[in-house]
Amino acid sequence: MDIRDRIRAVIAEKDDLSVRSVSLAAGMSDSALHKFLTGATESLKLVNVDKIADVLGVDPAWLAYGEGDRDRATDLAKVWERIAERPRTSDAH
């Protein structure tokens, strides 16, 4: 499953979404996502992947790479759990 498959799957699960509505809600042209999904456009900018993930309510890393949890972390505790231990700690006090 690639990014195109993941986008299509999430849109298909939600009755209130269409390719066009996701594209527009992400601030893209009405046909930009359609062109990507059909292969007319080869890639998406990462900023657009993040916006699409936000519209779909999924984690951007999962959407782009199929890694991690599908669900976007919505509270600070979940975000904190996703941060590796080493970057969380600081030697400066």
N, C-alpha and C positions, 0 to 999 in steps of 0.2 A: 504494500500500500504506500503510495507516494502522497505528496502534498495535495495534488489534484484530487485523488481519491478521498483524502480526509476532508477536504472542503466540501466535496459533493455529498459525502455521507452525513455530515452535520447539517447541511442545508436540507437534505431529504428527510431528516428526522424532525424538522421543525416546520409546522404548517404555515407559520407566519413569515417564513423567509423564502426568498428566491435569489438566484444568482444576481439579478439586477439590483434587488433591494440591498443585498450585502455590499455590492460594489459601491452603490451610492452612499450607504451609511458609513462606509470606510473612507469616504472622501475621494473616491476614484470616479472615473467616467462611468456612465451606465453600462458600457460594453467592455470595460477593461478586464474584469474578472472572467467574463464569458470568453474573451479572446485567450486568456491564460488557460482556462479549463479545456478549451478545444485545441490547444496547441498552436494557435495562431501567434501567440506571444510566448516566448520560451521561458521567461522567468519573471519573478516579481521582486521589487525592491523590499528589503527587510522591513522598512518602515511600513510598507503596505501589508506585509504579512502580519505585523503586530496589530495594525488597525483591523484587519479581517478577523484575527483571533479575538480581538475585543468584541467585535460585532457578534461573532459566533459564540462567545462566552467560553472559549477554550484557551489553554495555555499556548503561548506562541511557540515555545520549543517543541511541544507535541505537534502542533500544526505544521511547522517547518520541517522537522526532522523525525517525527514519530517517537521522540524520546520523552521520558517522564510521564507524568499524569496528564490525562486529557483535560481534567477540570482545572480551571484557572484558580490559583490561590486567591481567596477573596478577603481573608482576614490576616492580620499581622502575624499571628501564631503560625499559620500555614506557610506564609512567606518565609518566616524565620527558620522553619524546619527545612526549607529547600536550600538555604544558604549553607555552604560547607562550614564546618566548625572553625577551621583556620581563619577564614576571612572575618568571622564573627568576632573573634577575640582581638584585643588590641593590647600592645605592650605599653602604650602611652596611657597614663592615668591622670 
